[in-house]
Amino acid sequence: MLQTGTKAPDFTLADQNGELHSLSDYKGQKVILYFYPKDNTPGCTKQACGFGELYPQFQEKGAVVIGISKDSVASHKKFEEKYGLPFTLLSDTELTAIKAYDVWKEKKNYGKVSMGVVRTTYLIDEEGSIIKALDKVKTADNPREMLEELS
């Protein structure tokens, strides 16, 4: 996980509509950048829907929400449509941003060890610096927690 006070690495990735986004496109806005393992899984759905429900309040505070996983553009599109998600989901199939943000880690699941995305959320300020970094994120609490960070 990257530490607070460091410059957030820039990236260019495709969203759920195939349009390219770079972190630098959001200069002048606060960015909630959250990394999650997989579309349409219970925890990831709970987290995404939480961000979706609170999205108007994030906008009122001048912040954008961006979710990143290694799922495809098509998977993100289905996920967005199924749950009516109002924010950007970026596809990082090559793991460029995932590795740059140090969230590709060894994970243990039922004794089996594999590599995967560790759920992590970053709050990035208007100048592109990380001002908050959370790992071991609780999916149900994370959206409200990040909204409170903006207050």
C-alpha positions as CSV (number, residue, x, y, z in Angstrom):
1,M,0.0,0.0,0.0
2,L,1.3,3.5,-0.8
3,Q,1.7,5.9,2.1
4,T,-0.1,9.2,2.7
5,G,1.9,12.2,1.5
6,T,3.2,10.4,-1.6
7,K,2.3,11.4,-5.1
8,A,-0.4,9.2,-6.6
9,P,0.9,7.3,-9.6
10,D,-0.8,8.4,-12.9
11,F,-2.4,5.8,-15.1
12,T,-4.5,5.5,-18.2
13,L,-7.2,2.8,-18.2
14,A,-10.5,2.1,-20.1
15,D,-13.8,2.6,-18.3
16,Q,-17.0,0.5,-18.5
17,N,-17.8,2.3,-21.8
18,G,-14.3,1.8,-23.3
19,E,-13.3,5.4,-22.8
20,L,-9.8,6.2,-21.5
21,H,-9.3,7.9,-18.2
22,S,-6.1,9.1,-16.5
23,L,-5.7,10.1,-12.9
24,S,-4.4,13.5,-14.2
25,D,-7.8,14.1,-15.8
26,Y,-9.1,14.7,-12.3
27,K,-6.6,17.4,-11.2
28,G,-8.5,20.0,-9.2
29,Q,-10.9,17.4,-7.7
30,K,-10.6,15.0,-4.8
31,V,-10.6,11.4,-5.9
32,I,-11.8,8.3,-4.0
33,L,-9.8,5.6,-5.8
34,Y,-10.8,2.1,-4.6
35,F,-9.3,-1.2,-5.7
36,Y,-11.5,-4.3,-5.4
37,P,-11.0,-7.9,-6.4
38,K,-14.0,-8.8,-8.7
39,D,-17.3,-7.6,-10.1
40,N,-20.5,-9.2,-9.0
41,T,-19.1,-10.8,-5.8
42,P,-20.9,-10.2,-2.5
43,G,-18.4,-7.9,-0.9
44,C,-17.5,-6.0,-4.0
45,T,-21.2,-5.5,-4.8
46,K,-21.9,-4.2,-1.3
47,Q,-19.0,-1.7,-1.5
48,A,-19.9,-0.5,-5.0
49,C,-23.6,-0.1,-4.2
50,G,-22.6,1.8,-1.0
51,F,-20.5,4.2,-3.1
52,G,-23.4,4.5,-5.6
53,E,-25.9,5.4,-2.9
54,L,-23.7,8.1,-1.5
55,Y,-22.4,9.3,-4.8
56,P,-24.5,12.6,-4.8
57,Q,-22.9,13.5,-1.4
58,F,-19.4,12.8,-2.8
59,Q,-20.2,15.1,-5.7
60,E,-21.5,17.8,-3.3
61,K,-18.1,17.7,-1.6
62,G,-16.3,18.0,-5.0
63,A,-15.1,14.4,-5.1
64,V,-15.2,11.7,-7.8
65,V,-15.3,8.0,-7.1
66,I,-13.3,5.6,-9.3
67,G,-13.3,1.8,-8.8
68,I,-10.5,-0.3,-10.3
69,S,-10.3,-4.1,-10.7
70,K,-8.7,-6.5,-13.2
71,D,-12.1,-7.3,-14.7
72,S,-12.7,-6.6,-18.4
73,V,-14.5,-3.5,-19.8
74,A,-17.5,-5.8,-20.6
75,S,-17.7,-7.2,-17.1
76,H,-17.6,-3.6,-15.7
77,K,-20.4,-2.6,-18.1
78,K,-22.6,-5.5,-16.9
79,F,-21.8,-4.7,-13.2
80,E,-22.6,-1.0,-13.8
81,E,-25.9,-1.8,-15.5
82,K,-27.0,-4.5,-13.1
83,Y,-26.6,-2.2,-10.0
84,G,-27.1,1.3,-11.6
85,L,-23.7,2.4,-10.6
86,P,-23.2,6.2,-11.3
87,F,-19.4,6.3,-11.2
88,T,-16.4,5.2,-13.2
89,L,-15.2,1.6,-13.1
90,L,-11.7,1.1,-14.7
91,S,-10.5,-2.1,-16.2
92,D,-6.9,-2.9,-15.3
93,T,-6.4,-6.3,-17.0
94,E,-2.6,-5.7,-17.4
95,L,-2.4,-4.8,-13.6
96,T,-0.6,-1.5,-14.3
97,A,-2.4,0.7,-11.8
98,I,-3.0,-2.3,-9.4
99,K,0.8,-2.9,-9.2
100,A,1.7,0.9,-9.1
101,Y,-0.6,1.3,-6.1
102,D,0.9,-1.8,-4.5
103,V,-2.4,-3.7,-4.1
104,W,-1.4,-6.9,-5.9
105,K,-0.5,-9.2,-3.0
106,E,-0.3,-12.8,-1.9
107,K,-3.6,-13.8,-0.4
108,K,-4.6,-16.9,1.6
109,N,-8.1,-18.3,1.1
110,Y,-8.9,-21.6,2.9
111,G,-5.2,-22.4,3.1
112,K,-4.7,-21.8,-0.6
113,V,-2.2,-19.1,-1.5
114,S,-2.7,-17.1,-4.6
115,M,-2.0,-13.6,-6.0
116,G,-4.8,-11.1,-6.1
117,V,-6.1,-7.6,-5.5
118,V,-6.2,-6.6,-1.8
119,R,-9.2,-4.3,-1.2
120,T,-7.7,-0.9,-0.7
121,T,-9.1,2.7,-0.9
122,Y,-7.1,5.9,-1.4
123,L,-8.2,9.5,-1.0
124,I,-6.3,11.7,-3.4
125,D,-6.3,15.5,-3.1
126,E,-6.7,18.1,-5.8
127,E,-3.0,18.1,-6.5
128,G,-2.6,14.4,-6.9
129,S,-1.2,13.5,-3.5
130,I,-2.5,10.6,-1.4
131,I,-4.0,12.1,1.8
132,K,-5.6,8.9,3.1
133,A,-4.8,5.2,2.5
134,L,-6.9,2.4,3.9
135,D,-6.4,-1.4,3.5
136,K,-8.3,-4.2,5.2
137,V,-11.3,-2.3,4.1
138,K,-14.8,-3.4,5.4
139,T,-17.0,-3.3,2.3
140,A,-20.2,-2.1,4.1
141,D,-18.4,0.7,6.0
142,N,-15.9,2.0,3.4
143,P,-18.2,4.4,1.4
144,R,-19.4,6.2,4.6
145,E,-15.9,6.2,6.0
146,M,-14.6,7.9,2.9
147,L,-17.4,10.4,2.9
148,E,-16.5,11.4,6.5
149,E,-12.9,11.9,5.4
150,L,-14.1,14.6,3.0
151,S,-16.0,16.5,5.8
